[in-house]
Amino acid sequence: MSYLYLTFAILFEICGTTCMKLSEGFTKPLPSVLIFVFYGISFIAFTIALKKLDVSVAYAIWAGLGVAMISLVGYFGFNEPMPPARILFLILIAIGVIGLHLSSSAS
């Protein structure tokens, strides 16, 4: 169940970060308000996930998957470039997240 809360935390963090882009520097009211709503939900879900997960592993997964996913949002949603080096480093992030998950399962 903790990983489900961690998943929600990641998804809402991605929504909050996307709203940062959509707010255009806090000039658009709805995305500006949604930044705080989504990040608030994200922090609540993350805090609940931490009841059972190691903070070092959970935070690394949260941050790593958030970076990887928001890169995809940038590419597909905002036409940001995705050069081969960026793809390589996103793959390395994914490998790191998988490794952290496996290492926490082993202990």
ChimeraX commands (.cxc) that place a marker at each C-alpha (Angstrom):
marker #1 position 0.00,0.00,0.00 radius 0.5
marker #1 position 2.91,2.36,0.68 radius 0.5
marker #1 position 4.06,2.07,-2.93 radius 0.5
marker #1 position 0.56,3.05,-4.05 radius 0.5
marker #1 position 0.82,6.24,-1.98 radius 0.5
marker #1 position 4.29,6.82,-3.40 radius 0.5
marker #1 position 2.86,6.43,-6.92 radius 0.5
marker #1 position 0.16,9.00,-6.13 radius 0.5
marker #1 position 2.81,11.34,-4.71 radius 0.5
marker #1 position 4.80,11.07,-7.94 radius 0.5
marker #1 position 1.77,11.60,-10.17 radius 0.5
marker #1 position 0.58,14.66,-8.26 radius 0.5
marker #1 position 4.11,16.08,-8.22 radius 0.5
marker #1 position 4.17,15.75,-12.01 radius 0.5
marker #1 position 0.80,17.52,-12.22 radius 0.5
marker #1 position 2.10,20.32,-9.99 radius 0.5
marker #1 position 5.25,20.76,-12.03 radius 0.5
marker #1 position 3.24,20.77,-15.27 radius 0.5
marker #1 position 1.04,23.49,-13.80 radius 0.5
marker #1 position 4.18,25.52,-13.06 radius 0.5
marker #1 position 4.88,25.56,-16.78 radius 0.5
marker #1 position 1.24,26.28,-17.64 radius 0.5
marker #1 position 1.02,29.14,-15.12 radius 0.5
marker #1 position 3.51,31.18,-17.17 radius 0.5
marker #1 position 5.16,32.68,-14.10 radius 0.5
marker #1 position 1.97,32.88,-12.01 radius 0.5
marker #1 position 0.20,34.96,-14.69 radius 0.5
marker #1 position -2.56,32.38,-15.24 radius 0.5
marker #1 position -4.77,31.95,-12.15 radius 0.5
marker #1 position -6.04,28.37,-12.48 radius 0.5
marker #1 position -2.70,26.64,-13.10 radius 0.5
marker #1 position -1.13,28.89,-10.45 radius 0.5
marker #1 position -3.60,27.68,-7.81 radius 0.5
marker #1 position -3.34,24.07,-9.00 radius 0.5
marker #1 position 0.43,24.11,-8.37 radius 0.5
marker #1 position -0.24,24.32,-4.64 radius 0.5
marker #1 position -3.16,21.89,-4.70 radius 0.5
marker #1 position -1.21,19.21,-6.54 radius 0.5
marker #1 position 1.97,19.67,-4.51 radius 0.5
marker #1 position -0.07,19.60,-1.30 radius 0.5
marker #1 position -1.66,16.30,-2.28 radius 0.5
marker #1 position 1.75,15.01,-3.35 radius 0.5
marker #1 position 3.33,15.83,0.02 radius 0.5
marker #1 position 0.42,14.26,1.91 radius 0.5
marker #1 position 0.67,11.04,-0.12 radius 0.5
marker #1 position 4.46,11.01,0.23 radius 0.5
marker #1 position 4.22,11.48,3.99 radius 0.5
marker #1 position 1.80,8.56,4.27 radius 0.5
marker #1 position 4.10,6.41,2.10 radius 0.5
marker #1 position 6.98,7.16,4.46 radius 0.5
marker #1 position 5.18,5.39,7.32 radius 0.5
marker #1 position 6.41,2.08,5.87 radius 0.5
marker #1 position 9.18,2.98,3.40 radius 0.5
marker #1 position 12.76,4.02,4.05 radius 0.5
marker #1 position 13.02,7.75,3.41 radius 0.5
marker #1 position 16.25,7.39,1.41 radius 0.5
marker #1 position 14.74,4.91,-1.02 radius 0.5
marker #1 position 11.31,6.55,-1.23 radius 0.5
marker #1 position 12.74,10.01,-1.86 radius 0.5
marker #1 position 15.13,8.75,-4.52 radius 0.5
marker #1 position 12.28,6.94,-6.30 radius 0.5
marker #1 position 10.00,9.97,-5.97 radius 0.5
marker #1 position 12.61,12.38,-7.29 radius 0.5
marker #1 position 14.01,10.06,-9.96 radius 0.5
marker #1 position 10.70,9.03,-11.45 radius 0.5
marker #1 position 9.42,12.59,-11.18 radius 0.5
marker #1 position 12.38,13.87,-13.22 radius 0.5
marker #1 position 12.01,11.12,-15.81 radius 0.5
marker #1 position 8.26,11.55,-16.17 radius 0.5
marker #1 position 8.35,15.34,-16.33 radius 0.5
marker #1 position 10.96,15.04,-19.08 radius 0.5
marker #1 position 8.45,13.01,-21.06 radius 0.5
marker #1 position 5.72,15.58,-20.33 radius 0.5
marker #1 position 8.08,18.29,-21.60 radius 0.5
marker #1 position 8.82,16.35,-24.76 radius 0.5
marker #1 position 5.28,15.28,-25.62 radius 0.5
marker #1 position 3.33,18.17,-24.10 radius 0.5
marker #1 position 5.57,21.17,-24.66 radius 0.5
marker #1 position 7.69,20.07,-27.65 radius 0.5
marker #1 position 10.93,20.27,-25.67 radius 0.5
marker #1 position 13.94,18.63,-27.32 radius 0.5
marker #1 position 14.95,15.07,-26.45 radius 0.5
marker #1 position 18.52,14.61,-27.65 radius 0.5
marker #1 position 20.15,11.17,-27.37 radius 0.5
marker #1 position 22.18,12.18,-24.31 radius 0.5
marker #1 position 18.99,13.08,-22.43 radius 0.5
marker #1 position 17.46,9.73,-23.35 radius 0.5
marker #1 position 20.58,7.94,-22.10 radius 0.5
marker #1 position 20.51,9.74,-18.76 radius 0.5
marker #1 position 16.77,9.12,-18.32 radius 0.5
marker #1 position 17.48,5.42,-18.86 radius 0.5
marker #1 position 20.19,5.62,-16.21 radius 0.5
marker #1 position 17.71,7.23,-13.81 radius 0.5
marker #1 position 15.27,4.39,-14.47 radius 0.5
marker #1 position 18.00,1.83,-13.82 radius 0.5
marker #1 position 18.85,3.58,-10.56 radius 0.5
marker #1 position 15.23,3.64,-9.43 radius 0.5
marker #1 position 14.85,-0.07,-10.22 radius 0.5
marker #1 position 18.07,-0.81,-8.35 radius 0.5
marker #1 position 16.90,1.13,-5.30 radius 0.5
marker #1 position 13.59,-0.68,-5.32 radius 0.5
marker #1 position 15.30,-4.06,-5.57 radius 0.5
marker #1 position 17.79,-3.19,-2.85 radius 0.5
marker #1 position 15.01,-2.16,-0.47 radius 0.5
marker #1 position 13.13,-5.38,-1.18 radius 0.5
marker #1 position 16.21,-7.45,-0.37 radius 0.5
marker #1 position 16.67,-6.00,3.11 radius 0.5
marker link #1:1,2 radius 0.2
marker link #1:2,3 radius 0.2
marker link #1:3,4 radius 0.2
marker link #1:4,5 radius 0.2
marker link #1:5,6 radius 0.2
marker link #1:6,7 radius 0.2
marker link #1:7,8 radius 0.2
marker link #1:8,9 radius 0.2
marker link #1:9,10 radius 0.2
marker link #1:10,11 radius 0.2
marker link #1:11,12 radius 0.2
marker link #1:12,13 radius 0.2
marker link #1:13,14 radius 0.2
marker link #1:14,15 radius 0.2
marker link #1:15,16 radius 0.2
marker link #1:16,17 radius 0.2
marker link #1:17,18 radius 0.2
marker link #1:18,19 radius 0.2
marker link #1:19,20 radius 0.2
marker link #1:20,21 radius 0.2
marker link #1:21,22 radius 0.2
marker link #1:22,23 radius 0.2
marker link #1:23,24 radius 0.2
marker link #1:24,25 radius 0.2
marker link #1:25,26 radius 0.2
marker link #1:26,27 radius 0.2
marker link #1:27,28 radius 0.2
marker link #1:28,29 radius 0.2
marker link #1:29,30 radius 0.2
marker link #1:30,31 radius 0.2
marker link #1:31,32 radius 0.2
marker link #1:32,33 radius 0.2
marker link #1:33,34 radius 0.2
marker link #1:34,35 radius 0.2
marker link #1:35,36 radius 0.2
marker link #1:36,37 radius 0.2
marker link #1:37,38 radius 0.2
marker link #1:38,39 radius 0.2
marker link #1:39,40 radius 0.2
marker link #1:40,41 radius 0.2
marker link #1:41,42 radius 0.2
marker link #1:42,43 radius 0.2
marker link #1:43,44 radius 0.2
marker link #1:44,45 radius 0.2
marker link #1:45,46 radius 0.2
marker link #1:46,47 radius 0.2
marker link #1:47,48 radius 0.2
marker link #1:48,49 radius 0.2
marker link #1:49,50 radius 0.2
marker link #1:50,51 radius 0.2
marker link #1:51,52 radius 0.2
marker link #1:52,53 radius 0.2
marker link #1:53,54 radius 0.2
marker link #1:54,55 radius 0.2
marker link #1:55,56 radius 0.2
marker link #1:56,57 radius 0.2
marker link #1:57,58 radius 0.2
marker link #1:58,59 radius 0.2
marker link #1:59,60 radius 0.2
marker link #1:60,61 radius 0.2
marker link #1:61,62 radius 0.2
marker link #1:62,63 radius 0.2
marker link #1:63,64 radius 0.2
marker link #1:64,65 radius 0.2
marker link #1:65,66 radius 0.2
marker link #1:66,67 radius 0.2
marker link #1:67,68 radius 0.2
marker link #1:68,69 radius 0.2
marker link #1:69,70 radius 0.2
marker link #1:70,71 radius 0.2
marker link #1:71,72 radius 0.2
marker link #1:72,73 radius 0.2
marker link #1:73,74 radius 0.2
marker link #1:74,75 radius 0.2
marker link #1:75,76 radius 0.2
marker link #1:76,77 radius 0.2
marker link #1:77,78 radius 0.2
marker link #1:78,79 radius 0.2
marker link #1:79,80 radius 0.2
marker link #1:80,81 radius 0.2
marker link #1:81,82 radius 0.2
marker link #1:82,83 radius 0.2
marker link #1:83,84 radius 0.2
marker link #1:84,85 radius 0.2
marker link #1:85,86 radius 0.2
marker link #1:86,87 radius 0.2
marker link #1:87,88 radius 0.2
marker link #1:88,89 radius 0.2
marker link #1:89,90 radius 0.2
marker link #1:90,91 radius 0.2
marker link #1:91,92 radius 0.2
marker link #1:92,93 radius 0.2
marker link #1:93,94 radius 0.2
marker link #1:94,95 radius 0.2
marker link #1:95,96 radius 0.2
marker link #1:96,97 radius 0.2
marker link #1:97,98 radius 0.2
marker link #1:98,99 radius 0.2
marker link #1:99,100 radius 0.2
marker link #1:100,101 radius 0.2
marker link #1:101,102 radius 0.2
marker link #1:102,103 radius 0.2
marker link #1:103,104 radius 0.2
marker link #1:104,105 radius 0.2
marker link #1:105,106 radius 0.2
marker link #1:106,107 radius 0.2
view
